[in-house]
Amino acid sequence: MKIEIWSDFACPFCYIGEVRLKKALSELGLIDKVDLVFHSYELNVNAKRHQNADLNQLIATKYNISYEEAKQNNDRIVRMAEKSGLKYDFTNITTNNTNLAHQAVKAAEGRGKADLMVQKLFAAYFTDGQDLGDINTLVSIGEEVGLDKKKLRLDLENKTFKDLVEKDEKKAGELSISGVPYFLINESLVISGAVSVKSFTESILSVKE
């Protein structure tokens, strides 16, 4: 079985969705039998760095809602993450453009480390408040998953994998993907959003049959 995933590291639901997917696969005994393919998707291609930003205010401004509404929405997401065993620290987020982070995943993919790299990047962003637009940060994370830090730095500086990121995003456009996470199972069944573990399980079983 092949499951393709379009997601962005600045998307809180993407991390939750991928954790739920893996839980479903684990419960079905398929966690090591499925080919997970990670595709790039940028929620905001013009995103810029905001260190220790008030995420509630950024969300309120972006969606033209009150500060309190934004805080309530974010608090709900934090509780949602906790139920999936994740700890989100929205008070310590460093927002930035995620294009380089997606390029780092492409570099890791060539070493069979894409899945681990993706999980490390999500945790770095939502839990540790690290800057995923910073090459030094990405090189450090890459070294943690077993990548050659000198080669990764050179690849990121030269934008070696930028074309692959753009290819993913072009494919997203062809599939009319307007939001993430987006899961495509065996190029036939679409699951959109951070659905429940039960929903993932039922969908996977329907494809298996």
C-alpha angles and dihedrals in degrees: 000000000000122000118187118198128198111194145142128224091228090059113096092195092055093063091046092046094052092048090051091048091053092048089054091048091048093050089051092049091242102110093109096035100060126086106225113198118191119210129191123247127167118205090195118019089185096052117139135196120283112171117205088351123175096253092193090060093045091052092044091053095044095051098030094240132129122277090245092052090051091049092049091050092049092046089054090052091050091053090046090053092049090057088058092049095258129128115214118192105194091172091067103041119138106201120203144140110299099204094102091049089055089050089053089056090053089053090050091047091066088059096045090252102110096110093050092045092052092052092047091051093050091050092046091054104039101031107026101033094230123164109249091188091064117094094210090056093048093047090051092051090045091054089052091059093046105267123141103257096208093051093045092051091050092047092050094045091049093041089232094168099037091105091056091052090050090048090055092049092048089053089050088056092050089053090048091239107174100167142022153272092051121173124195116191118201089338090286115069120061125203114185123195136005095308123180124279088248092055091050090049094050092047093049092048091050090056094045091054 
